[in-house]
Amino acid sequence: MTKINDTPPAWDERTQLATFLDYTRGTALAKCEGVSPENARKALLPGSPLMTMSGVINHLRWVEYYWFQVILLGEEDLAPMTDEDPDREMRIAVDFPLTQLLEEYAEQSARYRELAAGYELDTKARGTIRNGLHVDLRWILHHLIEETARHNGHLDILRELLDGTTGP
C-alpha cells in the first residue's frame, strides 16, 4: 500500500489540520488499492449490511460535501440521502466502480483543500448544525479528520477480512 506522511511541512495550526485531513484521506484511498470490483461491493459484517469498501468511500465523499458545501458555504443540500433513506449513499455505492468513487473522492478532496485554504480558520459557517450553531472552519476540519479516521478503521477491518491485507 501507498505510504502516507502525517508530518506537516510547517507547525502552524492550519498546516497541521490540512496535513492530518490529507493523511486520513490518503489512508482511505490507500486501503482501497488493489481491491477487486467484486470485493469492493461485499458486505462482510453481519450487523452492517451496507458496510462495503465502496459504501465507505462514497460516504466519506458525501460527508465532505455536506460539511463544505452545505454547512460552510450554506448551499442547498443535494446529497443522495433522504429522510426515507438516510443511508442511500452507502446503498447506491455498489452501483459504481470503486475506481470511479476513488477518483471522484480524490478530485473532490483537492477542490475542498483549495476551498479551505481560501478561508480563515475562524470563518463562521453560513449553514448551521443540528443545534442551530454556526461552527467555524477549524471545527469542520477537526470533525472531518475525526470522521475520516473513524471510517478508516472500518476500511481496515473490511480489507483484512476481504484479503488479509493490513497496513497504513
Salt bridges, closest charged atoms under 4 A:
GLU13 OE2 - ARG138 NE 2.70
ASP22 OD1 - ARG25 NH1 2.98
ASP22 OD1 - ARG113 NE 2.89
GLU64 OE1 - ARG25 NH2 2.67
ASP85 OD1 - ARG91 NH2 2.98
GLU89 OE2 - HIS59 ND1 2.65
GLU104 OE1 - ARG61 NH1 3.48
ASP122 OD1 - ARG138 NH1 2.57
ASP136 OD2 - ARG138 NH1 3.69
GLU146 OE1 - HIS143 ND1 3.68
GLU146 OE2 - ARG150 NE 3.04
GLU147 OE2 - HIS59 NE2 3.07
GLU147 OE1 - HIS143 NE2 3.83
GLU147 OE1 - ARG150 NH2 2.88
GLU147 OE2 - HIS151 NE2 3.17
ASP156 OD1 - LYS31 NZ 2.35
ASP163 OD2 - ARG159 NE 3.00
